[in-house]
């Protein structure tokens, strides 16, 4: 391929790729239907008794390419999800008994997004009982995969990555909440 053809191909690829698409918190939060299903199963000890510690891990999206998940976006999604199922207190006083710690430990995405984009995520969750000197009540690394198809964002591979990220993390949070309702602290 000649040099001008390579430059044109690179320019075309850049135009088709678009800008980075940061992952948004609300699409990562549990759906209203999922919250209604879980809300009735929340144990009394966890009702309005779980605060979310600042999330660790995550990465800001590059403005030129791709889609990453920031710690702030995951924090907001967790806050919204725990509020929706009734585990997060409405006010900071009195202090909640439990604290959830979350760390985004894995976000595997394809280097070059193809027709369908699959994203693997893993988050390490730890629920500690602050009333019992920080005793760990629950600890688990939840890993899952989700995808976005070409038809969902035909022109922008970054948008497909964003959609796949949001779906994978929503499913991850849903798995966490379904685990927590089985606890009897």
C-alpha positions as CSV (number, residue, x, y, z in Angstrom):
1,X,0.0,0.0,0.0
2,X,1.3,3.5,-0.9
3,X,1.9,6.1,1.7
4,X,-1.1,8.3,0.7
5,X,-3.4,5.2,0.8
6,X,-2.1,4.4,4.3
7,X,-2.8,8.0,5.5
8,X,-6.3,7.9,4.0
9,X,-7.0,4.5,5.6
10,X,-5.8,5.8,9.0
11,X,-7.9,9.0,8.6
12,X,-11.0,6.9,7.7
13,X,-10.5,4.6,10.6
14,X,-10.1,7.6,13.0
15,X,-13.3,9.1,11.6
16,X,-15.2,5.9,12.0
17,X,-13.9,5.3,15.5
18,X,-15.2,8.6,16.8
19,X,-14.3,9.9,20.2
20,X,-14.1,8.1,23.5
21,X,-17.5,7.2,25.0
22,X,-17.3,7.3,28.8
23,X,-19.4,4.8,30.6
24,X,-22.4,6.4,32.3
25,X,-23.5,5.5,35.9
26,X,-27.3,5.3,35.4
27,X,-27.2,2.5,32.7
28,X,-24.9,0.6,35.1
29,X,-27.4,0.8,38.0
30,X,-29.9,-2.0,38.5
31,X,-33.1,-1.6,36.6
32,X,-36.4,-0.6,38.3
33,X,-37.8,-4.1,37.7
34,X,-34.7,-5.7,39.2
35,X,-34.9,-3.4,42.2
36,X,-38.5,-4.3,42.8
37,X,-37.7,-8.0,42.7
38,X,-34.8,-7.7,45.2
39,X,-36.4,-5.1,47.5
40,X,-38.8,-7.5,49.1
41,X,-36.0,-9.9,50.0
42,X,-33.6,-7.5,51.7
43,X,-33.0,-8.7,55.3
44,X,-34.0,-6.4,58.1
45,X,-30.3,-6.0,59.2
46,X,-29.4,-4.6,55.8
47,X,-32.4,-2.2,55.3
48,X,-31.0,1.3,55.2
49,X,-27.8,0.1,56.8
50,X,-25.2,0.0,54.0
51,X,-23.0,2.8,52.9
52,X,-20.7,2.7,49.9
53,X,-17.0,3.4,50.5
54,X,-15.1,5.3,47.7
55,X,-14.7,2.8,44.9
56,X,-11.1,1.8,43.9
57,X,-9.8,1.0,40.5
58,X,-11.4,2.2,37.3
59,X,-9.9,4.5,34.7
60,X,-11.1,7.6,32.9
61,X,-12.0,7.3,29.2
62,X,-9.4,8.6,26.7
63,X,-11.1,11.4,24.7
64,X,-9.8,10.0,21.4
65,X,-10.6,6.3,21.7
66,X,-12.4,3.6,23.6
67,X,-14.6,3.5,26.6
68,X,-13.4,2.9,30.2
69,X,-15.2,2.8,33.5
70,X,-14.2,5.4,36.1
71,X,-14.3,4.8,39.8
72,X,-16.8,7.7,40.1
73,X,-19.2,6.2,37.6
74,X,-19.2,2.9,39.4
75,X,-19.6,4.6,42.7
76,X,-22.7,6.4,41.4
77,X,-24.1,3.2,40.0
78,X,-23.6,1.4,43.3
79,X,-25.2,4.3,45.3
80,X,-28.2,4.4,43.0
81,X,-28.6,0.6,43.1
82,X,-28.4,0.3,46.8
83,X,-30.8,3.2,47.3
84,X,-33.3,1.6,44.8
85,X,-33.4,-1.7,46.8
86,X,-33.6,0.0,50.2
87,X,-30.1,-0.9,51.5
88,X,-28.7,2.6,51.5
89,X,-29.8,5.0,54.2
90,X,-31.7,8.1,53.3
91,X,-29.5,10.3,55.4
92,X,-26.0,10.0,56.9
93,X,-27.4,10.2,60.5
94,X,-27.5,7.8,62.3
95,X,-24.5,6.2,60.8
96,X,-25.1,2.9,58.8
97,X,-23.9,-0.3,60.4
98,X,-22.3,-1.8,57.2
99,X,-19.9,-0.5,54.6
100,X,-19.5,-1.9,51.2
101,X,-16.0,-1.6,49.7
102,X,-15.7,-2.2,45.9
103,X,-12.7,-2.4,43.6
104,X,-12.8,-2.8,39.9
105,X,-10.1,-5.3,39.3
106,X,-10.7,-6.3,35.7
107,X,-12.1,-4.7,32.5
108,X,-11.1,-6.7,29.5
109,X,-12.1,-5.3,26.2
110,X,-11.1,-6.2,22.6
111,X,-8.2,-4.1,21.3
112,X,-10.1,-3.4,18.1
113,X,-13.9,-3.7,18.5
114,X,-15.4,-5.9,15.8
115,X,-19.0,-6.7,14.9
116,X,-20.0,-7.8,18.3
117,X,-18.1,-6.5,21.4
118,X,-17.7,-8.6,24.5
119,X,-16.4,-7.1,27.7
120,X,-15.3,-9.1,30.8
121,X,-15.5,-7.3,34.1
122,X,-14.6,-8.3,37.7
123,X,-15.2,-6.4,40.9
124,X,-14.0,-7.3,44.3
125,X,-16.7,-6.6,47.0
126,X,-16.2,-6.6,50.7
127,X,-19.0,-5.9,53.2
128,X,-17.8,-5.0,56.7
129,X,-19.7,-4.6,59.9
130,X,-18.6,-1.3,61.4
131,X,-20.4,-2.1,64.6
132,X,-18.3,-5.3,65.1
133,X,-14.9,-3.5,64.7
134,X,-14.7,-4.0,60.9
135,X,-15.5,-7.7,60.8
136,X,-15.9,-8.9,57.2
137,X,-19.4,-10.2,56.6
138,X,-19.1,-10.8,52.9
139,X,-16.3,-10.9,50.4
140,X,-16.4,-12.0,46.8
141,X,-14.9,-11.3,43.4
142,X,-17.8,-11.2,41.0
143,X,-16.8,-11.7,37.3
144,X,-19.1,-11.7,34.3
145,X,-19.2,-10.9,30.6
146,X,-21.7,-9.0,28.5
147,X,-21.7,-7.8,24.9
148,X,-23.1,-5.2,22.5
149,X,-24.0,-6.1,18.9
150,X,-23.2,-4.1,15.7
151,X,-26.8,-3.1,15.3
152,X,-26.7,-1.2,18.6
153,X,-24.1,1.3,17.4
154,X,-23.3,0.8,13.8
155,X,-20.9,3.7,13.2
156,X,-19.1,3.9,16.6
157,X,-17.0,1.1,18.0
158,X,-16.5,3.3,21.2
159,X,-20.3,3.3,21.7
160,X,-20.5,-0.5,21.4
161,X,-17.7,-0.7,24.1
162,X,-19.7,1.7,26.3
163,X,-22.9,-0.3,25.9
164,X,-21.1,-3.5,26.7
165,X,-19.3,-2.0,29.7
166,X,-22.6,-0.7,31.1
167,X,-24.4,-4.0,30.6
168,X,-21.6,-6.0,32.2
169,X,-21.4,-3.8,35.3
170,X,-25.2,-3.7,35.7
171,X,-25.3,-7.5,35.6
172,X,-22.3,-7.5,38.1
173,X,-24.2,-5.2,40.5
174,X,-27.3,-7.3,40.1
175,X,-25.3,-10.5,41.1
176,X,-23.9,-8.7,44.1
177,X,-27.4,-7.6,45.3
178,X,-28.8,-11.0,44.9
179,X,-25.9,-12.4,46.9
180,X,-26.4,-9.9,49.7
181,X,-30.1,-10.6,50.2
182,X,-29.1,-14.2,51.2
183,X,-27.0,-12.9,54.1
184,X,-28.3,-13.0,57.6
185,X,-25.9,-10.8,59.5
